[in-house]
Amino acid sequence: MTERKPPGVAFESWVDKQIRDAERRGEFAQLPGAGKPLPEGTDTSYDELWWIKQKMAREGLAVLPPTLALRKEAEDALAAAYAAPSERIVRKILTDVNVKISDMMFKPPPGPPLGMKPYDVEDVVRQWRERRAAQA
């Protein structure tokens, strides 16, 4: 829309005329999503960050508080340690995650508490050995 509203013309009638003219020119004919239902879960309330939330959902991203992210990382590290091919790798995985847990215990960020302590490396290594022996 490049032209300005002429003086003396009501704004509503000027806008209506612009829309009618655009329809006649076919500018609304090939819009993406034309004739399709609105996506599921569309909320009628306005949210300034709607586009960010949609992009994060499309790309499978999530933002967690640091303590919750570390809890998830610690769970994944324990699972990776149990699946590790060697005892050296088990110790490395647990040592790395234990450093992060210890740091967060002594310098807690804002948000929910961590609620966990570093893993007992020797206990996890013992469990790893038992699992390997049971599989063999």
N, C-alpha and C positions, 0 to 999 in steps of 0.2 A: 504494500500500500504506500504509494509515493506521494499522493496528492494530499493537500490539507483540507480540512473541513472549511467550506466556504462560510463567510460570516452571514448570519441571519438564518441559517438552516439548522434545524434542531439536530442535536447530536445523534439521537436514536434513529431518525429517518436517514441521516447521512450514512451511518453504519449499516443500516438495512440495505441501502442502495449499493454500498460497496460489496456486501455479501451476495446480493442478487446478481450483480455484474460478474463477480467471480464465478458464481454457479453457471451463468450463461457461457462463460469462456471455458468451462470444464475444469477449472482449477481444483475442484474437490472430487473429481471423478476417480482418480487413481491413487488416492491416499493409502498408505500402508495400514492394514487393519480394517479397511472399509468393509462393512457387512459382517464383521466377526464380533462375537460377544466380548464384553470386557473381561480381562483376566480374573481368575478366581482370587478371592481374598482382597479385592480392592476395597480400601477403606474410604469412607466418605469424609473423614476428618482430614484437615490439611496438615501435612508434615513437611517441614522445610528440607529434611534430609531424605525424602522419598527416593530420589534418584541414586543416592549413595547406598541405601538399603537394598534397592533392586539390583544394583551392580554387584554388591557383595554376595547376594543370594545367587545371582547368575554364575558367579565365579567360585562359589563354594567357600567364601572367606568368612571368618568369624573373628571377633575381637573379644578377648577375655581379659579380665583383670590379671595382673602379673602372677598372683598366687594361684589362681585357677589354671592359668596356662602352665605353670610349673608342675602343678599336680598332674595334669594330663601328660606332660613331658616325662614325669617320673614314672607314671604307669606304663607309658610306651617304652621307656628305657628298661623297665623290669621285664616286660614281654620280650624285648630284643635281647636282653641278657639270657633269658631262658632259651632262646632260639639260637644263640651264638654258637659258632662252630668250635671255639676253643676257650679254655679257661682264661687265657690272657685277654681275650676280647670281652669276656664277661666282666673281668675286673676293671678294664678300661671304661666300659659303658657305665658301670656303677660308680666308679670314682668320679667321672665327669659330672654325673647328675648329683652326686653327693656334694660336690663343691658348690653347685648352684643352690641346693637346698640349704646348706650351711650359711651361705651368703644371705639368703633371704630370711633365715631365722634370726640372724644378727642385725640385719638392716631391713625390717619389714616395710614394704610399700603400703600406701593406703589401699583399703579394700578389705575383703574377707581375709581372715587369718589363714596361714598355710596349713596348719593342722597336721603336719607330718614331720618326721625326723629323717636323717640320712639312713640309707639302707645299711644293714650289717652285711658287708661284702662277703665275709667268710660264711655266713649263714646262707646267702644266696648261692655262693659257689658250691656249698654242700648240697643244696637242693638241685642245682644244675647237674652235679655229678649223679645224684640219685635218679633224676629223670633220664639222663643218658644211659645209665645202667639198665633202667626199666625198659627202655626202647630196644636195647640190644638183645 
